[in-house]
Amino acid sequence: MINRRFYLSVLSNIITLLLLVYLSVHYSVPSKLIKKIVSLQPANAGKGYKLSKAYTSMRSRFSVYKPKNAKFIILGDSICSEVEWNELFSRDDIVNRCIPGDKTGGYLHRLEDIYSLNPKLCFIMGGFNDIANGVPTLQIFINIKQITHRLIKHDITPVILSTLYVSSKKSNYKKINMNVKELNISIEKYAHNEDIDYIDINSVLAPHGLLNENYTFDGLHISGNGLIKWRDKLLPALLKYQ
């Protein structure tokens, strides 16, 4: 069922692109609009994804780490990678598979790192680096949908965390948060329709659409005070899938 929906989505995109090309030829649709739509193609894991040295280095480490108990996985970027999750929850079954600077296209490229651990559940959090690098929110949304589909296909329960708002310390924070809001609306609606757990961490860390300054030291990454709020928000999901 998931694959059929995906292929129908791809077919719909192709038809839309053909229609836009036709309109551009006959009715002078602006080329900028055509280029933007063409760029929103479903990401294919690994193909065309630019790998940084940090990304390659972290994946090489993941390949030799052998956690004994990997019931829960955290898949994310630097916002999650800096957290000692087992210490935060006083557990030994949470495995960190986050890479600083990673984007959702990178998550797709390295899902094998998740499959190999055979976890019960995978928390997914990302999107800021995509937005900061000009990736359209629709493309980020498509990537996240593909990630959840592939996890489900491997009998891993996905839990999607909202993309985090930034504080006013970050340059261009208004535009960033506007895109974050747009992305989260799409993700939450999708999760609801597909009966996938969605956790809105902004409700406790950025309740007014702006990351609380008391919970961050640089406008993006979370400080100790914020981690307590974050932990309490995730705890019900951990208990649910215990």
FENVEN-V338041 format. One record per helix or strand of 3 or more residues. SS is the DSSP state (hx for helix, st for strand). FROM is the first residue (numbers start at 1). TO is the last residue. If there is no record, write none. Layout:
BEGIN
ss: [SS;SS]
from: [FROM;FROM]
to: [TO;TO]
END
This chain:
BEGIN
ss: [hx;hx;hx;st;hx;hx;st;hx;hx;st;hx;hx;st;hx;st;hx;hx;hx]
from: [2;31;53;72;78;85;94;104;112;121;128;137;157;173;197;202;213;224]
to: [27;38;62;76;81;89;98;109;115;124;132;153;161;193;199;205;215;240]
END
